């Protein structure tokens, strides 16, 4: 196993940085906010700047004028707490821009390139910033520490905090496969391919985290619809090994899951983004109970999918002469050329199930 890199060791991408000439989004005010952010981080980071990107709905698709905008700023080395004040001032200043919605619509992290490269639980803590087991991650619903915490800006926040919120395989997959480059090398130059098994394992752990939270908060319709949509998306990813939009997750669930959940899914999908009055309505107790029952069904369905995939992969490994089996065309002999063991899995980290206040 290679020795983990120090996240404060300077790193350089092989590809040269570049600024796209086209606008990153179809919303002029959001583009102005992003331009302000990009100019600020490039000025403050100097040689420590590697790249800036969009992930989330503006990368995966099906965004709207009421989505939040997920950004990732990649640095050669991590920022120290002593270097942080100018960046806090930058994000506070963005809240003063004359763009009522988008100035508070950003969410994202400053990510050291060595940590971004691939998912790992080492190093767990920033140098000189050890975290005890009772440390409650502000970006992951108070979960204890498991992996390296980035400097994270929550939706609507003015200040950066340490959080593992974006140190996930889901974010790596979205950024690598679908990310929008604001400046810097292509994301694929910065991130290794995310194994589907790692993505599925992380999603399954996220389900457990959500159940531990008892799908709370649930008081408003916006949150109840969010939980339904989240489980649809997670099951969609488990089935395909890729990350899809909320809209795609709803559409997939309506055809792939048991018909008894069709009404619940259709009602959740119909909750209109940007309709504050509708979103703030109290959740009907029967609908809340149905949502929790759907979550239990989703976990059971997920385990069935994972077991079936495990059986299939074992059969494929045997047919290729992998561990525990002989090549079918060579009884008693060694594996045929090209035979290989099935892909292994590692234990990934859960991601925060909320953090977007019900927005896309």
PyMOL commands that set and color helices and strands:
alter all, ss='L'
color gray80, all
select helices_A, chain A and resi 28-48+57-60+81-83+85-94+102-104+113-116+169-178+187-189+196-212+221-240+246-256+259-269+276-279+285-319
alter helices_A, ss='H'
color red, helices_A
select strands_A, chain A and resi 49-55+69-75+106-112+150-153+161-163+180-183
alter strands_A, ss='S'
color yellow, strands_A
deselect
rebuild
show_as cartoon
